[in-house]
Amino acid sequence: MFLNRKAQELVYYEATPELLAQIAATLPACPCGGHFTPTAGPKCRWCHHEIPLVRNPVQHLQNPNMVLLDGACLIRDEGEPYQVHIIG
């Protein structure tokens, strides 16, 4: 999962296809070997099944929620990345 605070500032008042393209061009590679895309939802670490959360990528830019699965790596544009461990 990639958390981009600078992109949040860009789309705070309005999300457009142009802003989506601008943000998509700056997304980093994922440590798993994949690529972050604005149309992909989170994937299971073990079976790689995608949770289809993103129906409209432009509207999704303003979604304040983030789904983190156990074992997911959260990469941020500000601060160090970390791996999520859910303790139950």
Secondary structure as UniProt FT lines:
FT   STRAND          2..3
FT   HELIX           5..10
FT   HELIX           17..24
FT   TURN            25..26
FT   TURN            31..32
FT   TURN            38..39
FT   TURN            45..47
FT   HELIX           57..60
FT   TURN            61..62
FT   TURN            70..71
FT   STRAND          73..76
FT   STRAND          82..83
//
